[in-house]
């Protein structure tokens, strides 16, 4: 069962079979979603946090910010209102 796959550590939920860890923030991800977009966003959020915590070169940081801005613009242009 899905419940058998989940491990919780505080607000972090690990899904070993999916090789992902989701962080459940109050008022944000209050439930685990199987929606691929939500899953991808949570995984990307975790990877960015890890990269920033372990250190990232200034040029890479600028590239990361540029790409995040492009993604944000894409979402804003294509989101249903």
Rosetta blueprint (number, residue, H / E / L):
1 X L
2 X H
3 X H
4 X H
5 X H
6 X E
7 X E
8 X E
9 X E
10 X L
11 X L
12 X E
13 X E
14 X E
15 X E
16 X H
17 X H
18 X H
19 X L
20 X E
21 X E
22 X E
23 X E
24 X L
25 X L
26 X L
27 X L
28 X L
29 X L
30 X L
31 X L
32 X L
33 X L
34 X L
35 X L
36 X H
37 X H
38 X H
39 X H
40 X H
41 X H
42 X H
43 X H
44 X H
45 X H
46 X H
47 X H
48 X H
49 X H
50 X H
51 X H
52 X H
53 X H
54 X H
55 X L
56 X L
57 X L
58 X H
59 X H
60 X H
61 X H
62 X H
63 X H
64 X H
65 X H
66 X H
67 X H
68 X H
69 X H
70 X H
71 X H
72 X H
73 X H
74 X H
75 X H
76 X H
77 X H
78 X H
79 X L
80 X L
81 X L
